[in-house]
Amino acid sequence: MRHQSYLLHFNPKLSVNKAGKHVRDGLSTVLRTGNNVWMSCDERTSIERLRLTGAHELSAHCRYELAELLDLGDDGEVEIDIEGMAEAEHYLWVIGSHSRKRKQPKPDDEDVAHQISRLAEVKEEPSRYLLARIPMLLNPTTGDYELQREAPHPTDPTKTLCAAQLRGTDTTNDLLELLAEDPHLKPFMQIPGKDNGFDIEGLAIAPDGRLFVGLRGPVLRGWAVVLELQPCEDKHGRLRLDKVPGATQKYYKKHFLDLGGMGVRELRQRGSDLLLLAGPTMDLDGTIAVYCWPDALRCEQDSLIGSDKLQRLFDVPHGFGATAGQDKAEGMALLDDQHVLIVFDSPTDARKPAPHQVTADVYKI
């Protein structure tokens, strides 16, 4: 399918982390608000903001460190693995993968036994257990949206917008505690994400405040999973999960979608529909496609959505052969009602025309 390329310019002073990895090489989610496009790299603790500065160009790179906006404690400098963003009612919502990670072996190392043992090591990173909202307000002077820890409500002087995150402990949060007893997901909660274990990679929000959380894994007998949550604020200013009407599990609905064996990589709300970027749950090259789930916001109960109730809009090319493991579509933003912007993890050299630049693709839907 034909597409249009957009050129993304990143600030050299903000683009490379301590490990030497460029932000353009690990883009995991993307969201548009007004003239701004927000992105995150899955190996960072920050949110990146760019601005539409040309017909097919994004620049004016600005960074927001989440440790300055949220209470991250000792995890303030540990990668959060941000995999989803959404916007509603003057808040930017962000979510981490909530996944565990298996160590990578180094096949060229002479100590083969040690490298094999690395494959048995599974690491838990509580910094990934993040679901939070951050006040986001338009600066009328610059035309940019800005993130703040606390801010007056722009239209209701009796209210104050405050950053908040889902209540939890050092090793879990309310969502993980609930899912640890779920009949479908419990067996996968201790399994690393890229092994078809529990792995969040999509977030969308309905106008009434319901959150839709897309899972890259697990995929159950070919069926992907989307969770529906209803966050609320407690008297201490922390986020909690409220009861969801019609839910079998009381605090969340489960929607099972036949995406042909693929998991969810991104979610975007368009009217009463959800657009889904779908791809492999495992760490491999495979089909990546964009789907429309009609009337997703109107499901009154847990649901089983067969392939006949989904619209497969188009496939997204990925790396293969000499570019195997590259150009993996990870993020999708709704540019307008007819176009989506897709960003890629591990982009090929062809996508990097100059230092601190990378191209993204825009498709008509």
N, C-alpha and C positions, 0 to 999 in steps of 0.2 A: 504494500500500500504506500502511496506517495506521502511524503512528509516534508515539512519545512524545518530547517536548522536554525536554532537560536544560539548566539554566542554569549557565553557567560565569562565575565571578567572578575577575577578575584584580586584582592589587595595583597601584594607580596609580603607586607608586614604582618598579615593576619593568617596567611594561608598554610604555613608549614608548622606541624606540631613538633614536640621535643624529639620524637622518634624519626623525624625527617619525612613524614608522610604528608602529602599535599591534600587539602580539603577536597579538591576536585576528583581525587582518586577513590573516595569512599562515600559518595552521596547516597543517602538512604531514604530520604523523604523530601517532598517539596510541596509548598502551599502558596497560593496567591491571595493577597489581600490588597485591593486597590492597585496602586502602581508598584507595590512591593511583592517580591517573591522570596519566601523563606525556605531555607534548606538546612539540613543537618548532615554531618558526617558521622558514621556509626562508631568512629574511634575517637570521638571528641566529647567535651562537656559543654558545648556551646551551640547556639543557634546563629546561623548566618543569614543576613538580610541583604538582598540586592534590589535594585530598582530598574524598572523598564526605562531605558534611556534612549532607545532607538526602535525602529520598526521590528527588528529581530535581534535585539541586543539587551543584555542585562549587565549592570555595573554598579558603581557606588557601594561597594562591599562594606558592610558594617557587621560587627560581631557582638553578641550578648553572651556573657558567661552565666550559666545557670546557677552557679554557686553564689552569685550576687543577687539572684532573684528568688531563690528557694533555699530551704534549710536542708542542705545535703550532708552536713556534718563532716565526718572524716572522708566521705566519698566525693568531696568537692572537686578533687583533681583526678578521679578515676573515671574512665570512659563509661558513659551511661548507655551507650548503644541505642540512641534515639531512633525509633523506627516509624513514628507516626506523629502527625500534627493535624490539628483541626482548629477552626475559629468560629466563635459565636458569642454574641452578647458582650462584646468588648473584652473577651478573653482569648488568649492563645492556649490551646491544650496540647500537651506533649506526653508521649508514652514511650517507655523503654521496652526492650524486647522481652524482659522477664525470663530470659532463657539461661540455661547452663551452657558451659563451653568445654569441649573436649580439646586437649592439647594436640597440636600438629606435630607429627614426626618429621624428621629431616632425613630423607632417604640417602643423602650423600655422606652422612656422618658414618665414621668407621665403627662406632659402637652401636651395632645393630640392635643388640639386646636392650640397650637403654632407650633407643628410639621406639622400639616396640612397646616398651613399658610406658612411654609417654601417651600412647593411644589408650591406655587404661586410666589415665588421669582426667577426671572431670572436675572442672572448677566452677564454684558458685560465686557470682559477683553481685552482691546486694545492690550495688549502684544501678544495676539494670532494672530494679524493681520500682520504677518511677511512673506514676500517673499524676499529672499536675496541671494546674491552670495558672496563667500569668496575665495580669492586666495588659491590654494592648490598646493604645489610644492613638488617634491620628493627630499629628502635629500640623496645624493648619498653615504654619509658616513654611515648612519644608515640603509638605505633602507626603511625608513618610509616616508609617506606623511605628510607634516606639513601645518597647517593653518596660514595665515598671514593677517594682515590688508592691507598691501601694499607690493608689491614685483616686482622686474624686471621680464619681460617676459623671460622665459628660452631659447627661440630660436630667438626672435626678439628684439634686443637692443633698437629699437625705441619706444617700447611699455612698459607700466607699468601696472601690474595687480592691481586692486583696489577693495576693498570690496564695495558693494553697495546694497541698498534695495529699494523696491518699494515705490514710493512717496506716502505720505499720511499725515493725520493730527493725532491728539491725539485719535480720535474716528473712523477713517476709513482709507482706502487707495484707490488707483485707481481701483483695482479690485472690491472691495465691492461697490464703487459708481456706477460702470457699472452694476453689477448684481442686484442692488436695483431697476433697471428699466427693468429687464429681464422678459419676459412674462411667462417663466416657473419657474424661481427661486425666483422672487420677493416675492411671498406669504410665502416663507420659510426662508427668511433672518433674521427674528426676532424670529424664533422658535429655541429653544436649540437643539444642535446637536443630542443628544441621544433621542430626540422626533421626529425624522425624519426631523429635521431642517437642515440648511446648515452646512456642516461639511466636511472639507478637510482631506483626509487620504491617499494620494498617490501623488508621483511626479516622473516624468521621463522626460528626455530631449533627443531630436533628435540631430543628428550630425550637423544640420543647425541652432541649437539654439532654436527651438520651444520647449515650455514646455507643457507637458500633465499633467493636474491636476485631480486626481481622487476624486470623492465625495463619502463619506460614506452615506451621505444624502444630499438632499432628493432622495428617490427612487420614481419615478412617475409611478403609475400603474404597478409596477414590473420592470421598466426600470431604470438602473443606469445611472449616468451622468459622462462623462469625458470632461473637458474643454481643449481647445488647445489655447495657448497664444504665442505671439511673443514679448519677452521683448527686450528693447533697452535702451541705456544710453543717458540721456540728457546732456546739456552743464554744468550742475552743478554736474555731477557725480551720479545722482540718476537714478534708474530704472523707466522706463515708459513702457506702453503697446503700441506696434506699431500695425498698421493695419494688419490683417491676411487675405491674399488672399482667396477668396471663402467663407468667413464667412458671414452668414446672419446678425450677430450683429456687423460687422465691426472690432471690436477689439478682438473677440474671437469666435472660433468655438465651437459648442456643438455636442457631440457624445452621443447618447443614446444606451445603451447596454442591451440586455435581459440576465441578469444574474440570472434569476429565482427568482427575488424579493430581491436579495442581493445587497448591496452597495460595493464600492471599498475600500479595506483596504491598498493596496499597488500597485504600478505600477513599472515595470521594462522593459527597452528597450532591445530587442535582435534582432539585424539586423533591418529589417523593421517591425517586430512584436512588440507587447506589451504583456508582461505577467501580469496578474492581480491576486492579492489575494483578494477574495471576501468573505464577511460575512454579518451578520445581521447589519442593520442600527440602530436598537433599542438595549437597554442594556439587552440582553438576550443570552442564550445559543442557538446556532442554527448552521446550516450547514456552514462550511467554506471550500472553494474550490479554486483551482488554475486553471485559464483559460489562453488560448492563443488567442489573437486577431490578426489574420494574416493580414499583410500589413496595420497595424494601422497608420503607418507614411505616408501612401500614399493616405489618404482620402482627396480629393481636396475640399470638401464642408462639411457642417454639415451632419451628417449621422445617420441612424437608423440601428443598427447592430443586426439582429435577432439571435436567439439561433443556427440556422443552419449555421451561419457565424462565430461562436465561437467554440473553441475546449476546452471542459472541461477535463483537464488533470488528476486531482486526487482530492480527498477530504482530508482535514486535520482533524484529531481527535481533539475534544475539551472536556472540563470538563462536567460531568453530574453526577447526583445522589449525592454521597458524595463530589464530586469535582465540583459541579455546580458553575458557575461563574469564574472558573479558566481555565488555559491553553488556553487562547484566542489568536490565531495566529494574530499578528499585523504587523509584518515586514517581508519582503522577499528580500533577496539579491541574485544576480546572481553570484554563485561561479565560474562557467564556462558555456560554451554553453549547457551543459547537466545536470547541477545540480543547485538547489536553496537551500539557507540556510533560515530557517524560525525561527523567535524568537517569544516569547510568553509574553503577558501581564498576570499578576496574575498567575505565574507558580505554580504548585502543589509542595508539599514538595518532591515528588519523583524526581522532576527536580532540586532539590537543594541538591546535595550529601554532600556538606560541606559549611561552612560559606564563603560568597563572591564568590560562584560558582553557575552556572546554566547551564543547557543543552539546546541546540537548536537542531533542526532536519534538516537533509539534505535529499532532495528527488531528484531522477533522473527524468528528464522531457523528 
